[in-house]
Amino acid sequence: MLYKTRGIILKRTNLGEADRIVTIFTEDYGKIKVVAKGVRKTLSKMAGHLEPFCLTNFQIAKGRNLDTVTGAMVEKCFFGLRSDLEKTNACFYMAEIVDKMVEESVVHEEIFYLLDSAFSHANDLISPLLISYFEINFLSEMGFKPELYECVSCSAKIKAGGNNFDFNHGGLVCTECGPARAISDQAIKLIRLFLKHDFASINRIKVTPELISEIQIITSYYLKHIHQKDMKSEKYLTR
């Protein structure tokens, strides 16, 4: 049986002398692994359509163990990533987050669109806020949306000044209920905006290097706390 879908290529692994296993985050079926037979041969017609980070339209045949790619046509390929190591590393990191934290065959349309948008923005101009924006929105879509308006300990409304972020309980802690990691009012406001607006809007906001650093620490620590493991590609990031 054949089926069609569009998806973003997360990673590829060599198989045998000429084949590859391709991990794809699809719009319709979630994360899947498929075999691309003969794709490493010099004359393979599909090779150019199975590059990492490309948004590709697939035709796939059902198999006993792994399904097999029978046709592929690139819809969107982010060529701007190939000549910029910082951009490439950022996309490897975001792809690894999806690969490691999303179960196979579970549909997550919002995460699919989030990843596609993040790759598009990275392709044009890498922003120091892009990865943090992706991390917090990814976690929110996975069911770990941080509580940013009420204290996660006493449920009091969060007021300005002296607040903390509690990674164990996934949200803000008021001045009366600490201790946890200190978080500035500006960082709280920016993370709230992350969860309300697309990245094009966020990218127009002027932020200080100090605020960028604070946001990066909070979002990356929160993701690590949820995943309980480091991402291998994170060590190559420029934060």
C-alpha positions in Angstrom: 0.0 0.0 0.0 1.3 3.5 -0.9 0.7 6.7 1.0 1.7 10.3 0.5 2.8 12.9 3.0 5.0 16.0 3.4 7.7 16.1 6.0 10.9 17.7 7.3 14.0 15.5 7.3 15.4 15.3 10.8 18.4 13.0 10.2 19.8 10.2 8.0 21.7 7.0 8.9 23.6 4.9 6.4 22.3 1.4 5.9 24.4 -1.2 4.0 26.4 -0.1 1.0 23.8 2.1 -0.8 20.7 2.7 1.4 19.8 5.1 4.1 17.3 5.2 7.0 15.7 8.6 7.0 13.9 10.1 10.0 11.1 12.4 8.9 8.8 14.6 10.9 5.6 14.5 8.9 2.6 16.7 8.9 0.1 13.8 8.8 1.8 10.9 10.6 4.2 12.5 13.1 7.8 11.2 13.3 8.5 8.2 11.0 11.6 6.3 9.9 11.7 5.0 6.4 14.3 3.3 4.1 15.6 5.1 1.0 17.0 2.3 -1.1 20.0 3.0 -3.4 20.0 6.7 -2.4 23.8 6.7 -1.9 24.5 5.6 -5.4 26.0 8.2 -7.7 23.1 8.2 -10.1 20.3 8.2 -7.5 17.5 10.5 -8.6 16.2 10.9 -5.0 19.4 11.8 -3.3 19.0 15.6 -3.8 15.5 15.4 -2.4 16.5 13.8 0.9 18.8 16.4 2.3 18.6 17.3 6.0 16.1 20.0 7.0 14.4 20.0 3.6 10.6 20.1 3.5 9.8 17.3 1.0 6.7 15.6 -0.5 7.0 11.9 -0.1 5.4 8.8 -1.7 6.0 5.8 0.7 5.3 2.1 0.5 4.2 0.2 3.6 6.7 -2.5 4.7 6.9 -5.2 7.3 9.5 -3.5 9.5 10.3 -0.1 7.9 8.3 1.6 5.1 10.2 2.5 1.9 10.4 5.8 0.1 9.4 5.3 -3.5 9.3 9.0 -4.5 10.4 12.3 -3.1 10.2 15.9 -4.3 11.6 18.9 -2.4 9.0 21.5 -1.7 11.3 23.8 0.3 15.0 23.5 0.9 16.9 25.9 3.1 20.0 26.5 1.1 21.0 29.4 3.3 21.9 26.9 6.1 24.6 25.1 4.1 27.1 28.0 4.0 26.6 29.2 7.6 27.8 26.9 10.4 26.0 28.8 13.1 22.7 28.4 11.2 23.4 24.7 10.5 24.2 24.0 14.2 21.0 25.7 15.3 18.9 23.6 13.0 20.7 20.3 14.0 19.8 21.2 17.6 16.2 21.9 16.9 15.9 18.8 14.8 17.5 16.7 17.6 14.9 18.1 20.1 12.1 16.8 17.9 13.8 13.5 17.2 14.6 12.8 20.8 11.5 14.1 22.5 8.6 13.2 20.1 7.4 9.6 20.0 7.1 7.9 16.7 3.7 8.0 14.8 2.2 10.7 17.1 0.8 13.6 15.1 1.9 17.1 16.3 0.8 19.5 13.6 1.7 22.6 15.6 5.2 21.3 16.3 5.5 20.6 12.6 4.6 24.2 11.7 6.9 25.5 14.5 9.9 23.6 13.1 9.2 24.7 9.6 8.9 28.3 10.7 12.1 28.0 12.8 14.1 26.6 9.8 12.7 29.3 7.6 13.8 32.1 9.9 17.2 30.5 10.5 17.7 30.2 6.8 17.2 34.0 6.3 18.9 35.4 9.4 19.8 33.6 12.6 18.5 35.4 15.7 19.9 34.9 19.2 16.3 34.5 20.4 15.2 31.9 17.8 16.3 28.8 19.7 14.8 30.0 23.0 11.6 30.8 21.2 11.6 27.3 19.7 12.4 25.6 23.0 9.6 27.2 25.0 7.0 26.8 22.3 8.0 23.2 21.7 7.7 22.4 25.4 4.3 24.1 25.5 3.0 22.0 22.6 4.3 18.9 24.4 2.2 19.7 27.5 4.8 21.6 29.5 3.6 25.1 29.0 5.1 27.2 31.9 2.8 29.0 34.3 3.7 32.6 34.0 0.8 34.4 35.6 0.2 32.7 39.0 2.6 31.3 41.5 2.9 27.5 41.1 3.2 27.2 44.8 0.5 29.4 46.3 -1.5 30.4 43.2 -1.1 34.1 44.0 -1.1 36.4 41.1 2.5 37.2 40.0 3.5 40.8 40.7 6.5 42.7 39.5 9.8 42.2 41.2 11.6 39.4 43.0 10.1 36.4 41.2 11.7 33.1 40.5 11.3 30.3 37.9 10.8 26.8 39.4 11.9 24.1 36.9 10.5 21.3 39.0 7.0 22.7 38.9 7.2 24.4 35.5 6.5 28.0 36.3 6.9 31.2 38.3 7.2 31.3 42.1 6.3 34.5 43.9 8.6 36.4 46.3 6.9 34.7 49.3 7.4 31.1 48.0 11.0 30.9 46.7 13.7 29.9 46.5 14.2 29.0 42.8 16.1 30.6 39.9 15.7 34.3 39.8 13.9 35.8 36.8 13.6 39.4 35.8 10.4 41.1 35.0 11.7 41.7 31.4 12.3 38.0 31.0 8.8 37.1 32.2 7.3 39.6 29.7 9.4 38.3 26.8 8.6 34.6 27.5 4.9 35.5 27.7 5.2 37.2 24.3 7.0 34.0 22.9 3.8 32.1 23.7 1.4 34.6 22.1 3.1 35.7 18.9 4.9 34.4 15.8 8.7 34.7 15.6 8.5 37.5 13.0 6.8 39.7 15.6 9.3 38.7 18.3 12.2 39.4 16.1 11.2 43.1 15.9 11.6 43.6 19.6 14.8 45.2 20.8 16.4 43.3 23.6 19.7 43.7 25.5 22.5 41.1 25.5 21.9 40.6 29.2 18.2 39.8 28.6 19.1 37.4 25.7 21.5 35.6 27.9 18.9 35.3 30.8 16.2 33.9 28.4 18.6 31.4 26.8 19.6 30.0 30.2 16.0 29.7 31.4 14.6 28.0 28.3 17.5 25.6 27.8 17.5 24.6 31.5 13.8 24.0 31.4 14.1 21.8 28.4 17.0 19.8 30.0 14.9 19.4 33.2 12.0 17.9 31.2 14.2 15.7 29.0 16.6 14.8 31.7 19.4 14.5 29.1 21.7 16.9 27.2 21.3 17.2 23.4 24.5 16.1 21.7 24.3 19.0 19.2 23.9 21.7 21.9 27.7 21.9 22.5 28.1 23.3 19.0 25.6 26.1 19.5 26.6 29.8 19.7 24.6 31.1 22.7 
